[in-house]
């Protein structure tokens, strides 16, 4: 099993690829929120929410056998 494939940005093929791209998206959202509001707390809440959704989504998809 490879860590990343060229098409993982469309549909991740393993949990690590999902977490990788989820965290990249979370960083982009966190920076965008900070840039728009200039409040570190808002950026932290957005980033924390993104991390929790990413990890939770990967856990659910892994539990139902999406990556198998």
Secondary structure, 3 states (H helix, E strand, C coil): CCCCCCCCCCCCCCHHHHHHHHHHHHHHHHHHHHHHHCCHHHHHHHHHHHHHHHHHHHHHHHHCCCCC
